[in-house]
Amino acid sequence: MADLSLDALRSLVQDSLGKHLYENAIFFADKLVILSDSPDDVYRLVQAYLFTKQYRRALHVLTSRGLATAEARFRYITAKCYVECQEWDDCLATLSDEVLAAAKSAEAHGPSTAGQVSMYAAMQLLRGSVYEAQENWPLASRCYSAAVRHDPLCHEALHRLVANHMLSTGEQQELLAELEQKLVDADAEWLQVFYRCKLDPEQGRQLAEVCEEIEAHADEADGAEGAVEDGALSQLNESCDMLTAAAEYSYNHDHYRRCYKLSSKVLAKDPFHQQVLPVHICSMTRLNLHSELFYLAHQLEEEYPQLAVSWFAVGCYYLMIADFENARRYFSKATTIDMRFSPAWVGFGHAFAAQDESDQAMAAYRTASRLFPGSHIPWLGIGMEYLRTNHLHLALQYIRQAHQIAPHEPLVLHELGALHYFNGDYDEAIRFFLQVAQGSEDFDVQTREPSIFNLGHAYRKKRDFDSAIKWYREALAINPRLSCTYSALGFTHHLRGDLHIAIQLYHQSLSIKPDDTFTCEMLSEALKDSLDDPLNLSDLPSARPQGQGLGLSKGETPDKARAKGAGSSRATMMDM
């Protein structure tokens, strides 16, 4: 006969919970409470109710027995039930400031038992989720920060801070410094690196480089054994979370191929790893991987129709093939499923902006900026729309806000350069363009190319033709198949009086784009001038083509000619 003593019943309840036999656990836990009337057994019964989502029933047990406010663990589980029932005020009353102060005082040095998350941190995390549901972002951010500051092992609080873009750059760095100080003696080098990558993207390079080095050694014949000596970091290629952080760093620095490689590795290890999906989808969009994204979106739609990321993938596919109406439809569906899914809001704005619907685009970006105050992308999107519509003062206001949040983001720096260029402040334009153009270690070469090209424009406007020619030729070295670069270079030589070189470059431009009106006109002018003095081409006056503006087609800017200037990088969905 089975032993049905109280201890045996307690073991039976725990075993049933461990085997997900919840109804079995509830049956025996209920009898155990009747037999023992112990608070510990009541706690077991309430946990079983929570596993089966019987929150009202759990609350009734706690309140009817007077245990809802008896001690910290009962207060916490009571508050958890209120959250699940969406009774926000009752939850906040249960976890009042006085209750949290007492819990913090009881854990003055962190969790009382090694290997446990602090009860104070858990309470702050729960309070933060309530404020987040009420759209009170400052208080939510304060609660999450307090949770992870008190206990650095409360990773969920950090994840919400970062994923929801709740902290400014300065706040992130301040939090990182405090966490590193607490982790320095915890033998947790890998956790320090992970937090560093999440909170200070500029320091995420270490993680990305180690992952890349491990991958390189793994491809060699002798394997990676003993090749990378970074302690715990040498095992990064086994951690999907670490690889995801490295992929996000790579994406934010416009290393799209490396991002795609890392995110693909994550999905090869764990096909259901949801956190890597947004950055994986965005990198596919940036790389124009039509077939791959179509297949992934179809899979996600079939397997996870309840997730926002599934419809986000569908929206990205339609955005990539320029079906903007369907793109908006599916981005809207993603935001309806989860209004806190930031990539979908940004994609929604991009889909409107792609068709020059500025009002709707800015409405989407403003919603994103309200929901995610720590993300630079919505502010940048609004600024780019104002820049596109020639509202330069408003554009400067929003792009500067984006620059405060992400001072090293290449697109932000590029747009600031373009804005100063349009204002006629060429020295400031050159300063910002140079930050991108010379960031060879941080930015992908294709990311730097538009800024390099526009440097040529800025120097040409200053009539520093030698510097302009230097940067145009560097842009050609990166992408030799762009007609506008040949036109701009030819125009600069034309201004300098080098007509034979200008004619040659105009011909090269027209061989790529035969219907370019401006280049045809400039070629005719150069040929006409060369006929006037065919023996002394270098002595031609440098000011003849004045009135041609930037040396581009009428109404065109150096950025629009490339489709890479204001509003050009709208395929970007992250901040993500």
C-alpha positions as CSV (number, residue, x, y, z in Angstrom):
1,M,0.0,0.0,0.0
2,A,1.3,3.5,-0.9
3,D,2.4,5.7,1.9
4,L,0.0,8.6,2.3
5,S,1.6,10.4,5.2
6,L,1.8,14.2,5.0
7,D,5.4,14.1,3.9
8,A,4.6,11.5,1.2
9,L,1.7,13.7,0.0
10,R,4.0,16.7,-0.2
11,S,6.5,14.7,-2.3
12,L,3.6,13.5,-4.4
13,V,2.4,17.0,-5.1
14,Q,5.9,18.2,-6.0
15,D,6.5,15.2,-8.3
16,S,3.1,15.8,-10.0
17,L,4.1,19.4,-10.7
18,G,7.4,18.3,-12.0
19,K,5.7,15.9,-14.4
20,H,3.1,18.5,-15.4
21,L,0.3,16.4,-13.9
22,Y,-1.4,19.6,-12.7
23,E,-4.9,18.2,-11.9
24,N,-3.2,15.4,-10.0
25,A,-1.2,17.9,-8.0
26,I,-4.3,20.0,-7.3
27,F,-6.2,17.0,-6.1
28,F,-3.6,15.9,-3.6
29,A,-2.6,19.5,-2.6
30,D,-6.2,20.3,-1.7
31,K,-6.4,17.2,0.6
32,L,-3.0,18.1,2.0
33,V,-4.2,21.6,3.0
34,I,-7.2,20.1,4.7
35,L,-5.1,17.6,6.7
36,S,-2.2,19.9,7.7
37,D,-3.6,23.5,7.5
38,S,0.1,24.5,6.9
39,P,0.9,27.8,5.0
40,D,3.6,25.9,3.1
41,D,0.9,23.5,1.8
42,V,-1.4,26.3,0.9
43,Y,1.5,27.8,-1.1
44,R,1.9,24.5,-3.0
45,L,-1.9,24.5,-3.8
46,V,-1.8,28.1,-5.0
47,Q,1.2,27.3,-7.3
48,A,-0.7,24.4,-8.8
49,Y,-3.6,26.8,-9.5
50,L,-1.3,29.2,-11.2
51,F,0.1,26.5,-13.4
52,T,-3.5,25.8,-14.6
53,K,-4.3,29.6,-15.0
54,Q,-6.9,29.4,-12.2
55,Y,-6.0,32.9,-10.9
56,R,-9.3,33.8,-9.3
57,R,-9.4,30.4,-7.5
58,A,-5.8,31.0,-6.2
59,L,-6.8,34.5,-5.0
60,H,-9.8,33.1,-3.2
61,V,-7.6,30.5,-1.3
62,L,-5.1,33.2,-0.3
63,T,-7.6,35.8,0.8
64,S,-10.0,33.4,2.6
65,R,-7.2,32.0,4.7
66,G,-5.7,35.5,5.5
67,L,-2.4,34.7,3.8
68,A,-2.5,37.3,1.0
69,T,-0.4,39.7,3.0
70,A,1.1,37.3,5.5
71,E,4.7,37.3,4.3
72,A,6.8,38.3,1.2
73,R,6.3,35.1,-0.8
74,F,2.5,35.3,-0.3
75,R,2.4,38.9,-1.2
76,Y,4.3,38.2,-4.4
77,I,2.1,35.3,-5.5
78,T,-1.0,37.4,-4.7
79,A,0.3,40.2,-6.8
80,K,1.1,37.8,-9.6
81,C,-2.5,36.7,-9.6
82,Y,-3.7,40.3,-9.7
83,V,-1.5,40.9,-12.7
84,E,-2.8,37.9,-14.6
85,C,-6.4,39.2,-13.8
86,Q,-5.3,42.6,-15.1
87,E,-6.2,44.2,-11.7
88,W,-3.4,46.7,-11.8
89,D,-4.3,48.8,-8.8
90,D,-4.8,45.8,-6.5
91,C,-1.4,44.6,-7.5
92,L,0.3,47.9,-6.8
93,A,-1.5,48.0,-3.4
94,T,-0.2,44.6,-2.5
95,L,3.3,45.5,-3.5
96,S,3.3,49.0,-1.9
97,D,6.5,51.1,-1.4
98,E,6.5,50.0,2.3
99,V,6.4,46.3,1.4
100,L,9.3,46.7,-1.1
101,A,11.3,48.7,1.4
102,A,10.9,45.9,4.0
103,A,11.8,43.3,1.4
104,K,14.9,45.2,0.4
105,S,15.9,45.7,4.0
106,A,15.6,41.9,4.6
107,E,17.9,41.4,1.6
108,A,20.5,44.1,2.2
109,H,23.2,42.1,0.6
110,G,21.2,40.5,-2.2
111,P,19.4,37.1,-2.2
112,S,19.7,35.3,1.1
113,T,20.4,32.0,-0.5
114,A,22.9,31.4,-3.3
115,G,21.4,30.3,-6.6
116,Q,18.1,32.2,-6.0
117,V,16.7,35.4,-7.5
118,S,16.1,38.1,-4.9
119,M,12.4,38.4,-3.8
120,Y,12.8,42.2,-3.8
121,A,14.0,42.1,-7.4
122,A,11.1,39.8,-8.4
123,M,8.6,42.2,-6.8
124,Q,10.2,45.2,-8.6
125,L,10.0,43.2,-11.9
126,L,6.3,42.6,-11.2
127,R,5.6,46.2,-10.4
128,G,7.4,47.2,-13.6
129,S,5.2,45.0,-15.7
130,V,2.1,46.7,-14.2
131,Y,3.4,50.2,-15.0
132,E,4.3,49.0,-18.5
133,A,0.8,47.7,-19.0
134,Q,-0.4,51.2,-17.9
135,E,2.0,52.7,-20.4
136,N,3.8,54.5,-17.5
137,W,7.2,54.0,-19.1
138,P,9.3,56.1,-16.6
139,L,8.0,54.2,-13.6
140,A,8.3,50.9,-15.4
141,S,11.9,51.7,-16.3
142,R,12.7,52.7,-12.7
143,C,11.3,49.4,-11.4
144,Y,13.2,47.2,-13.9
145,S,16.4,49.1,-13.2
146,A,15.9,48.7,-9.4
147,A,15.4,45.0,-9.9
148,V,18.5,44.3,-11.9
149,R,20.6,46.7,-9.8
150,H,19.7,44.9,-6.6
151,D,20.2,41.4,-8.2
152,P,22.2,41.3,-11.4
153,L,20.9,37.7,-11.9
154,C,17.4,39.1,-12.6
155,H,18.1,39.0,-16.3
156,E,14.4,39.3,-17.2
157,A,14.4,42.9,-15.9
158,L,17.4,43.8,-18.0
159,H,15.9,42.1,-21.0
160,R,12.7,44.3,-20.7
161,L,14.8,47.4,-20.3
162,V,16.8,46.7,-23.4
163,A,14.1,45.1,-25.6
164,N,11.7,48.0,-25.0
165,H,14.3,50.7,-25.4
166,M,13.6,52.2,-22.0
167,L,17.0,53.7,-21.2
168,S,19.0,56.5,-22.7
169,T,22.6,55.9,-23.7
170,G,23.9,57.5,-20.5
171,E,21.5,55.5,-18.3
172,Q,22.6,52.3,-20.0
173,Q,26.3,53.1,-19.4
174,E,25.6,54.0,-15.8
175,L,23.7,50.8,-15.2
176,L,26.4,48.7,-16.9
177,A,29.1,50.2,-14.6
178,E,27.1,49.3,-11.5
179,L,26.4,45.7,-12.7
180,E,30.0,45.1,-13.7
181,Q,31.1,46.2,-10.2
182,K,28.8,43.6,-8.7
183,L,29.7,40.8,-11.1
184,V,33.5,41.3,-10.9
185,D,33.9,38.9,-8.0
186,A,31.2,36.5,-9.1
187,D,33.3,34.5,-11.5
188,A,30.9,35.4,-14.3
189,E,33.0,36.8,-17.1
190,W,30.6,35.5,-19.7
191,L,27.7,37.4,-18.0
192,Q,29.8,40.6,-17.9
193,V,30.4,40.3,-21.6
194,F,26.8,39.7,-22.3
195,Y,25.6,42.6,-20.2
196,R,28.2,44.8,-21.8
197,C,27.0,43.9,-25.3
198,K,23.4,44.6,-24.4
199,L,23.9,47.8,-22.5
200,D,26.8,49.3,-24.4
201,P,26.6,48.4,-28.1
202,E,30.0,50.1,-28.8
203,Q,31.6,47.5,-26.5
204,G,29.8,44.6,-28.2
205,R,32.6,44.4,-30.7
206,Q,34.5,42.0,-28.3
207,L,31.6,39.5,-28.4
208,A,31.2,39.7,-32.2
209,E,34.9,39.3,-32.8
210,V,35.2,36.3,-30.5
211,C,32.3,34.6,-32.2
212,E,33.8,35.4,-35.6
213,E,37.2,34.1,-34.5
214,I,35.7,30.9,-33.2
215,E,33.9,30.4,-36.4
216,A,37.0,31.0,-38.4
217,H,39.0,28.4,-36.4
218,A,36.1,25.9,-36.7
219,D,36.4,26.1,-40.4
220,E,40.1,25.2,-40.4
221,A,41.4,21.7,-40.8
222,D,42.9,21.5,-37.3
223,G,39.6,22.7,-35.7
224,A,39.1,25.2,-33.0
225,E,40.6,23.1,-30.2
226,G,43.1,25.2,-28.3
227,A,42.9,27.9,-30.9
228,V,40.9,30.5,-29.0
229,E,41.9,31.0,-25.4
230,D,39.3,33.3,-23.9
231,G,38.1,31.3,-20.9
232,A,34.4,31.2,-20.8
233,L,34.2,33.2,-24.0
234,S,35.6,30.2,-25.9
235,Q,32.2,28.5,-25.5
236,L,30.2,31.4,-26.9
237,N,29.5,29.4,-30.1
238,E,27.3,27.1,-28.0
239,S,25.1,29.9,-26.5
240,C,22.2,31.1,-28.6
241,D,21.7,34.1,-26.4
242,M,25.4,35.1,-26.8
243,L,25.2,34.6,-30.6
244,T,22.0,36.7,-30.7
245,A,23.7,39.5,-28.9
246,A,26.6,39.3,-31.3
247,A,24.2,39.3,-34.3
248,E,22.4,42.4,-32.9
249,Y,25.7,44.2,-32.5
250,S,26.7,43.3,-36.1
251,Y,23.4,44.5,-37.5
252,N,23.5,47.8,-35.6
253,H,26.9,48.4,-37.2
254,D,25.6,47.5,-40.6
255,H,27.6,44.3,-40.9
256,Y,24.5,42.6,-42.4
257,R,26.2,39.5,-43.8
258,R,27.9,38.8,-40.5
259,C,24.6,39.4,-38.7
260,Y,22.9,37.0,-41.1
261,K,25.6,34.3,-40.6
262,L,25.4,34.6,-36.8
263,S,21.6,34.6,-36.7
264,S,21.4,31.6,-39.1
265,K,23.8,29.8,-36.8
266,V,21.4,30.4,-33.9
267,L,18.4,29.1,-35.8
268,A,20.4,26.0,-36.9
269,K,21.0,25.3,-33.2
270,D,17.5,26.3,-32.0
271,P,14.9,26.7,-34.8
272,F,12.4,28.1,-32.3
273,H,14.6,30.8,-30.8
274,Q,12.3,33.7,-31.0
275,Q,14.6,36.5,-29.8
276,V,16.9,36.2,-32.8
277,L,14.1,36.3,-35.4
278,P,13.7,40.1,-35.7
279,V,17.3,40.7,-36.4
280,H,17.5,37.7,-38.7
281,I,14.5,38.9,-40.7
282,C,15.9,42.4,-40.9
283,S,19.3,41.2,-42.1
284,M,17.5,39.1,-44.8
285,T,15.6,42.3,-45.8
286,R,18.8,44.3,-46.1
287,L,20.5,41.6,-48.1
288,N,17.5,41.2,-50.4
289,L,17.2,37.5,-49.8
290,H,13.7,37.2,-51.4
291,S,13.4,33.4,-51.5
292,E,14.8,32.8,-48.1
293,L,12.6,35.4,-46.4
294,F,9.5,34.1,-48.3
295,Y,10.1,30.6,-47.0
296,L,10.8,31.8,-43.4
297,A,7.7,34.0,-43.4
298,H,5.6,31.1,-44.7
299,Q,6.9,28.8,-42.0
300,L,6.3,31.3,-39.2
301,E,2.8,32.1,-40.4
302,E,1.9,28.4,-40.3
303,E,3.5,27.5,-37.0
304,Y,3.2,30.7,-35.0
305,P,0.2,32.7,-36.2
306,Q,-0.3,34.1,-32.7
307,L,3.1,35.9,-32.7
308,A,3.7,39.4,-34.0
309,V,7.1,38.4,-35.4
310,S,5.4,36.0,-37.9
311,W,3.4,38.8,-39.5
312,F,6.4,41.1,-39.3
313,A,8.3,38.7,-41.5
314,V,5.4,38.7,-44.0
315,G,5.4,42.5,-43.9
316,C,9.2,42.6,-44.5
317,Y,8.8,40.4,-47.5
318,Y,6.2,42.6,-49.1
319,L,8.3,45.7,-48.3
320,M,11.3,44.1,-50.0
321,I,9.3,43.4,-53.2
322,A,7.8,47.0,-53.1
323,D,4.2,45.8,-52.4
324,F,3.7,48.6,-49.9
325,E,0.0,48.2,-49.4
326,N,0.4,44.5,-48.3
327,A,3.4,45.5,-46.2
328,R,1.4,48.0,-44.3
329,R,-1.4,45.5,-43.8
330,Y,0.8,42.9,-42.2
331,F,2.8,45.4,-40.2
332,S,-0.5,46.7,-38.8
333,K,-1.5,43.1,-38.0
334,A,1.8,42.6,-36.1
335,T,1.2,45.7,-34.0
336,T,-2.4,44.7,-33.3
337,I,-1.1,41.3,-31.9
338,D,1.6,43.0,-29.8
339,M,1.7,46.8,-29.6
340,R,5.1,46.6,-27.9
341,F,6.8,44.9,-30.9
342,S,9.0,47.8,-32.0
343,P,10.2,46.5,-35.4
344,A,6.7,46.3,-36.7
345,W,6.0,50.0,-35.8
346,V,9.2,51.0,-37.6
347,G,8.3,48.9,-40.6
348,F,4.9,50.4,-40.7
349,G,6.4,53.9,-40.9
350,H,8.9,52.7,-43.6
351,A,6.1,51.3,-45.7
352,F,4.3,54.7,-45.7
353,A,7.5,56.6,-46.3
354,A,8.4,54.5,-49.3
355,Q,5.4,56.0,-51.1
356,D,6.1,59.5,-49.8
357,E,3.1,59.4,-47.5
358,S,4.8,61.6,-44.9
359,D,1.9,62.2,-42.5
360,Q,1.1,58.6,-42.0
361,A,4.8,57.7,-41.8
362,M,5.4,60.3,-39.1
363,A,2.3,59.1,-37.2
364,A,3.7,55.6,-37.1
365,Y,7.2,56.9,-36.1
366,R,5.7,59.1,-33.3
367,T,3.8,56.1,-31.9
368,A,7.1,54.2,-31.9
369,S,8.9,57.1,-30.2
370,R,6.3,57.2,-27.5
371,L,6.4,53.4,-26.9
372,F,10.1,53.1,-27.2
373,P,11.7,56.3,-25.9
374,G,15.2,54.9,-25.8
375,S,15.3,53.9,-29.5
376,H,16.8,56.3,-32.0
377,I,15.1,54.9,-35.0
378,P,11.7,56.6,-34.6
379,W,13.3,60.0,-34.0
380,L,15.5,59.5,-37.0
381,G,12.6,58.4,-39.2
382,I,10.6,61.6,-38.3
383,G,13.7,63.7,-39.0
384,M,14.3,62.0,-42.3
385,E,10.7,62.8,-43.3
386,Y,11.1,66.4,-42.4
387,L,14.4,66.5,-44.3
388,R,12.8,65.0,-47.4
389,T,10.0,67.6,-47.3
390,N,12.6,70.4,-46.8
391,H,11.6,71.3,-43.2
392,L,15.2,71.6,-42.2
393,H,14.7,73.2,-38.8
394,L,12.3,70.4,-37.6
395,A,14.5,67.8,-39.2
396,L,17.5,69.1,-37.2
397,Q,15.5,68.9,-34.0
398,Y,14.6,65.2,-34.4
399,I,17.8,64.0,-35.9
400,R,19.7,65.6,-33.0
401,Q,17.5,63.7,-30.6
402,A,18.4,60.5,-32.4
403,H,22.1,61.5,-32.2
404,Q,21.8,62.0,-28.4
405,I,20.4,58.4,-28.1
406,A,22.8,56.8,-30.6
407,P,25.8,59.0,-31.1
408,H,27.8,56.4,-33.1
409,E,25.0,55.2,-35.4
410,P,26.3,55.6,-39.0
411,L,22.9,56.5,-40.5
412,V,22.4,59.2,-37.9
413,L,25.8,60.7,-38.6
414,H,25.1,60.5,-42.3
415,E,21.8,62.3,-42.0
416,L,23.3,65.0,-39.8
417,G,25.9,65.5,-42.5
418,A,23.2,65.7,-45.2
419,L,21.2,68.2,-43.1
420,H,24.2,70.5,-42.6
421,Y,25.0,70.2,-46.3
422,F,21.5,71.4,-47.3
423,N,21.9,74.3,-44.8
424,G,25.1,75.3,-46.6
425,D,27.3,74.5,-43.6
426,Y,29.8,72.4,-45.5
427,D,32.4,72.2,-42.7
428,E,30.0,70.6,-40.3
429,A,28.7,68.3,-43.1
430,I,32.3,67.2,-43.8
431,R,32.8,66.6,-40.0
432,F,29.8,64.2,-39.8
433,F,30.5,62.5,-43.1
434,L,34.1,61.9,-42.1
435,Q,33.0,60.1,-38.9
436,V,31.3,57.5,-41.1
437,A,33.8,57.4,-43.9
438,Q,36.7,56.9,-41.6
439,G,35.0,54.4,-39.3
440,S,36.5,51.5,-41.2
441,E,36.7,49.2,-38.2
442,D,33.2,49.8,-37.0
443,F,31.1,50.1,-40.2
444,D,30.7,47.9,-43.2
445,V,32.3,49.4,-46.4
446,Q,28.9,49.6,-48.1
447,T,27.6,51.6,-45.2
448,R,30.5,54.1,-45.6
449,E,30.1,54.5,-49.3
450,P,27.2,57.1,-49.3
451,S,29.0,59.3,-46.8
452,I,32.2,59.0,-48.9
453,F,30.3,60.0,-52.0
454,N,28.7,63.0,-50.2
455,L,32.1,64.1,-48.9
456,G,33.0,64.6,-52.5
457,H,30.0,66.9,-52.9
458,A,30.8,68.9,-49.8
459,Y,34.5,69.4,-50.8
460,R,33.4,70.4,-54.3
461,K,31.0,73.0,-52.9
462,K,34.0,74.4,-51.0
463,R,35.9,74.4,-54.3
464,D,38.5,72.0,-52.9
465,F,38.5,70.0,-56.1
466,D,41.5,67.8,-55.2
467,S,39.8,66.5,-52.0
468,A,36.5,66.1,-53.9
469,I,38.2,64.0,-56.6
470,K,39.9,61.9,-53.9
471,W,36.7,61.0,-52.2
472,Y,34.8,60.4,-55.4
473,R,37.4,57.9,-56.5
474,E,37.3,56.2,-53.2
475,A,33.5,55.8,-53.6
476,L,34.1,54.3,-57.1
477,A,36.6,51.8,-55.6
478,I,33.8,50.6,-53.3
479,N,31.0,50.6,-56.0
480,P,32.2,51.0,-59.6
481,R,28.8,50.5,-61.2
482,L,27.1,53.7,-60.0
483,S,26.6,56.2,-62.9
484,C,26.1,59.2,-60.5
485,T,29.6,58.8,-59.1
486,Y,31.1,59.0,-62.6
487,S,28.9,62.1,-63.3
488,A,29.9,63.8,-60.1
489,L,33.6,63.1,-60.7
490,G,33.3,64.2,-64.3
491,F,31.6,67.4,-63.2
492,T,34.3,68.1,-60.7
493,H,37.0,67.7,-63.4
494,H,34.8,69.9,-65.6
495,L,34.8,72.6,-63.0
496,R,38.6,72.4,-62.7
497,G,39.0,72.7,-66.4
498,D,40.1,69.1,-67.1
499,L,37.7,68.7,-70.0
500,H,39.3,65.6,-71.6
501,I,39.0,63.7,-68.3
502,A,35.4,65.1,-67.7
503,I,34.3,63.9,-71.2
504,Q,35.7,60.4,-70.6
505,L,33.9,60.2,-67.2
506,Y,30.6,61.5,-68.7
507,H,30.8,58.7,-71.3
508,Q,31.4,56.1,-68.5
509,S,28.4,57.4,-66.7
510,L,26.2,57.2,-69.8
511,S,27.4,53.7,-70.5
512,I,25.7,52.7,-67.2
513,K,22.7,55.0,-67.4
514,P,22.2,56.3,-71.0
515,D,19.1,58.4,-70.2
516,D,20.7,60.6,-67.5
517,T,19.6,64.1,-68.5
518,F,22.2,66.0,-66.5
519,T,25.1,64.0,-67.7
520,C,24.0,64.4,-71.3
521,E,23.8,68.1,-70.9
522,M,27.2,68.3,-69.2
523,L,28.7,66.1,-71.9
524,S,27.4,68.5,-74.6
525,E,28.8,71.5,-72.7
526,A,32.2,69.8,-72.3
527,L,32.4,68.9,-76.0
528,K,31.3,72.4,-77.0
529,D,34.0,73.9,-74.8
530,S,36.7,71.5,-76.1
531,L,35.9,72.6,-79.6
532,D,36.5,76.2,-78.6
533,D,40.1,75.5,-77.6
534,P,41.0,71.9,-78.5
535,L,44.8,72.5,-77.9
536,N,44.7,73.9,-74.4
537,L,42.0,72.0,-72.5
538,S,43.5,72.6,-69.1
539,D,43.2,76.4,-69.3
540,L,39.5,76.5,-69.6
541,P,37.8,78.7,-66.9
542,S,36.6,76.6,-63.9
543,A,33.4,78.5,-63.4
544,R,31.6,77.8,-66.7
545,P,29.0,75.3,-65.4
546,Q,27.8,77.5,-62.6
547,G,24.1,77.3,-61.9
548,Q,24.1,73.6,-62.0
549,G,23.7,73.3,-58.3
550,L,25.1,70.0,-57.0
551,G,25.9,68.6,-60.4
552,L,22.8,66.3,-60.3
553,S,19.6,66.2,-62.2
554,K,17.1,69.0,-61.6
555,G,15.4,68.6,-58.2
556,E,17.9,65.9,-57.2
557,T,20.0,65.9,-54.1
558,P,23.3,64.0,-53.6
559,D,21.4,61.6,-51.4
560,K,18.3,61.1,-53.6
561,A,20.5,60.4,-56.6
562,R,21.8,57.4,-54.6
563,A,18.5,56.4,-53.0
564,K,20.7,56.3,-49.9
565,G,20.2,59.6,-48.3
566,A,17.3,61.0,-46.3
567,G,14.8,58.2,-45.9
568,S,16.9,55.7,-47.9
569,S,17.6,53.1,-45.2
570,R,14.0,52.4,-44.5
571,A,14.6,48.7,-45.0
572,T,16.1,48.8,-41.5
573,M,13.6,47.4,-38.9
574,M,15.8,47.1,-35.6
575,D,17.1,49.4,-32.9
576,M,16.3,46.9,-33.3
